Amino acid sequence: MTTINAQDSYQGSYRAGTIAMTVLGVVFVILRFLARWKKSLKPGLDDYMIMAALIPFITLVGLMLALTNYGMGLRSEILPMENIMMIAKLLVVFECIYVTTIGVTKVSILLMYCRIFPTKEIRTASMILGGISLAWVIAIIFVSIFQCTPIARAWDTRIPGTCIDLKGSFIGNAVPNVVTDILILSLPVRVVWGLHASLTHRLSVIGIFLLGSFVIFTSIYRFTTLFDFNPADIAWTLGKSCTWCVVECSTGIISACMPTLRPLFMMISSKFSSQSGTQRTRTTDVENSKGYELDNSALRPADEPRNKTKTHLDVSHADDSSGDEVPLNSIRVQRDMTWQESSGNSFRFK
């Protein structure tokens, strides 16, 4: 049987984890805008939306630090009633701010998809997933505020009234969050897979979008921590879950920024790549050779029509001049043109 020590504390680890993930989230947003600046491009609506997500995120971090100061991470039995009531009050606000941060981040990702893939399919799917995400945010906020009747019973159980099953509510609310995460991150896969490009190129583009898939793992892990919740000891049993709320929000922001950082990665890799000069030479050679002719007339009779095939290779501009962070524009298209030439100087095109 495990011995319970009332003096156990996780306050230090909760503070350290919260601060570390906050710094990471903010740094990635800054790097995102640096990437846009390097491209000499104005920020898009998705960029402004991810910046807007920082507002509730920073608020969430402040609430988490306040919860820790009031005793989150300690056993409730050693805390005064005033602290427990304050923790319960802050938790109501914490839940509302948490879902707002998640919702705004998801909308930012969907707006980025619409900018990179301006197709009807992507726009329709983004509108549906965005609507579901916003509906989820509104529903969770209402559930958090009106979880008890009267509302004040949520932080003062001495008041007569009723409350919903809070543990069941937490678990039920987390399920659609994980499902929409999976659907949003997998949305570009079908479009990219349908591109007329090599398998390697398609897989590399898909990999760029899946760089942020680790947010799914944080969501799932946070979901598992909810099963430890005990309403009689909220300061102890909800501490890990609240910390992972901050981690999930931070990883969500990082996931939204990862696909936009390719210009910075290219800049860094070009400085350390010894093959960059060779690659530029090859590109120049291909551009100078706009096409070539295959003529098999050497073995043909003089009066027989001759077939010629001209293969034209269209080479895209260098990635660095593109406005897209994802290398969709580096796909090369080959066009074949065949014509038949007769001895009477007449031409017939195929």
N, C-alpha and C positions, 0 to 999 in steps of 0.2 A: 504493500500500500504506500502510495506517495505521500510524503510528509509535506504539509502546506505551511510555509513560513509567511506570517503576516507582514514581515518586513521586506519581502521580495519587491524589487522595483525594476521596471523597464523604462523608466522615464528618460534615462540617459540615451538609450538606444533609439527611443522614439524621436527625441529631439535631433539626434545626429542624422538619422535617416531622413527626417523631414527637411532639414536644412540642405543636405547633400542633393536630394532629388529636386529641390527648388532651384538650386544653382544650375543643375544640369538642364532643367526645362527652360530657364531664362537664357542660358548660353546658346541653346539650339535655336531659339527664336532670333537671337542676335545674328547667328551664323546664317540663318535663312535670309535676312535682309542684306547681309554682306554679299551673299551669292547673287541676289538681284542687282545690287550695286555694281558688282563685277561685270554683269551682263549689260550694264547701262540701261536697265529696264525699270519702269515704274512699278511699285508694288501693286499686285492685283487684289481683288476682293477677298480671295482666300488668305492672302498675307495679312490684310487688315483684320480678318476674322480670327486668325490665330493670335494676333496681338491682343484682340479683345478678350480672348480666352485667358490671357495672363491676369486680367483683373479679378475674376472670381477665383483663379488659382492662387494668387497671392493672398486673397482674403481667406481661402481655405487653409493656407499655411499658418496664417495668424491665428485662426480658430484652433488649429491643432496644437500650436504652442501654448495657447491659453488653456486648452483642455489639460495639457500636460502639467502646467503650473498649478491647476486646481486639483491634481491628483490622478489624472489618467495614467495608468501604468502601475498603480498601487492597489492594494486590496481595499475594497469599499468599507470593510469593517474598521479600518483604522482612520477613516476620514470623517470629519464632522459632517453633520447633515447639511449644513450650508454649502459645503463643497460639492456634495453629491447632487444637490438640487441645481447648482450652477452648471455642473457637467451635463445634467439632463437638459437644461435649457440650451446650452451651447450645441448639444448634439442635434437638436431640432434644426437650428440654423445651419449646422455643419452639413447635414444631409441635403438641404436645399442648395447650398453653394456647390457641393460636390457634383450633383447631377447637372447643374448649370454649366460647370466647367466641362464635363464630359460631353454634354450636348453641343456646346459651341465648338469644341474641338472636332466633333464628328461633322458638323456643318462645314467647317473649314476644309476638311479632307475632301468632302463631296464637291465643294466649289473648285478645288484644285483639279479634280477629275474632269469637271465640265470645261475647265480652261485647257487642259492638255488634250482631252478627247471631245471635241465639239460635235458629238454625234447625238442624234435623237435618242438612241438607245441608252446612252450614258446619262443624258439629261433626265430622261423619264425615270430611270432607276434611281438616280440621285435625288430627285424630288420625292419619290416614294420613301426611300430610306431616311431622307431628311425629315419628312413629315412624321414618320414613325419615331424617330429620335426625339423630335420636339414634343410629340404627344407623350412620350415616356417621361420626359423632363417635367412636364406640367402635371402628370399624374402623380409622380413621386413627391413633388412639392406639396400637392394637396394632401396626400397620404401622411406626409411628415407633419404638416401643420395641424391636421384634424385627426390625428391618431387616437386622441382621447376626447371624451365628452364629460365635462368641459375641457377646453384646450389645456388649461393650467394643470390638469391631472397628469400630463405627460412628464412634468418635473416635480410634482408634489403629490405623491400617492396618498397622502392623508385626506385629500379632497374627495368627497364621494363622487362616483361616476364610473364609467366603463372605458376600456381601451382595447384596441385591436391586438391580435397576436403579433407582437413586434418582431419576434424572431422569424416567424413565417413571412412577415411582410418584407423583411430584409432579404430573405432567400428568394422570394418571388420577384422582387424588384431587380435582383442581380441577373436573373436568367435572360430577360430580353436585352440587357446590356451586353452580355457575352455574345448572344446570337447576332445582334446588329454589328458588333465589332467584326465578327467573322465575315458577314455579308459585305460590309463596306470594304474591307481589305482585299477581298477576293473579286470585287467588282471589275477592276481593269483586266483581270486575267483573260477573260474570254475575248475582249477586244484586241489585246496584244497578241494573243495566240492566232487570231485571224489575219494578222499582218502578212504581207508578201515579203517575208524576210527569212534569213537562215534560222535554223533551229537554235543555234548558239545566240544569235542576236535577240530572238524572242525571249529566250530564257533569261538573258541578261537584263532585259527591260522588266520582265516579270519580277526578277530578283530585286530590282530597285524599289518596286512598289511593296514587296514583301519584307523589306528591311525593318519596317515598323511592326511586324507581326508579333513581336515580343509583348506588345500591349495586351494581346489576347491571353498570354500566360499570366500576366499580372492580374488581369480581370478574373481569371479562373482561380488563381490562388487566393485572391481576396474573397471570392465566393466561398471557398472552403473554410476560411477563418470565421465565417458567420455562424457556422454550426457550433462554435464554442461559446456563443453568446448566452449569458445568464442574466435575466432582468434583475436578479437580486444582487448582482455584483457587476454593474455596468463599467465601473472604473477599471476593473481588471480584465474583464472578458471582451470588451470592445476596443481596448487600446490597440491591439495588433490590427484589427480590421480598419480602424480609422487611419492608422499609419499607412496601410496599404491603399487606402483611398487616395492619399497624397501621391504615393508611388504610381498608382494607376493614372492619375491625372497628368503627372509629369511624363510618363512613358507615352501617353496619348499625344501630348504636345510634341514630344520628340519624334513619334511616328509620323505626325503630320508634316514635320520639317525635313525628315530624312530624304525623301525623293527630290527635294528642291536643292540639295547641297552638292549635286554633281559638279557644278562649275568650280567649286572650291576643291573638291577631290581631284578634278582634272588639273587644276593649277598646281596643287601640291605634287601630284604624281609626275607632272611634266618636268619638274625641277630635279627629280631623282631618277628619271628614266633615261637610260643611255641609248634607247632606241628611237627617241623622238625625232632625231635628225634623219634617220633612215626612213621613217614613216612619211615624213614630209617630202622626201625625195621621190618615194614611190607615188605619192599622190600627184606630184607635179608631172611625173612621167605619164600617168594615166590621163591627166587633163590635156597634155599636149597631144596625146594620141586619141583623138575623138572617135576614130573608127578604123576598121581595116577591111580589106576585101579578100575574099577567098575565090580564086578563079581556077577552075579545073579544066581549062580549055586545052592544055598541053597535049592531052591524049585524045582529043576529039577531032573528028573530020572538020575541014574548013567550012563546009556548008551547013553544019549542024548548029542549031541554036545553043547558045551558051547560058548557063545559069550562074548568076553571081549572088552572093549573099554578103550583105554589109551588116556587121554587128556594131551597134552604137551603145556605148556604156555611159550612162548619165551618172556623173559623180556629184554627190551632194557637196555643199559647202562645208567647211570645217565646223566642228561642233561648237567651237568657241564663239562663233558669230551667230549662233542660233539663240532664239529667245526661249527655247524649251529646255528645261532642266533634264528631261528624260530624252535619250537619244533616238527619238522616233524619226527624226529627219536625216539620219545617217544611213537610211536604207537606200541601196542602189538598185535601180531598175534597168534591166536589159531589154532592148527592143531590137528585134530582128526584122530586116527588110530584104526581100528576095525579088529579083526581077529577071526576066528572060530577054536576051538580046539576040536578034536575028541578023543574018548577013545583009539584009536590005536596009539597014540603019533604022529600022522601026523598033519601037520598044513596047513591051507588054509587061505591066507591073502586076505583081501578085500581092 
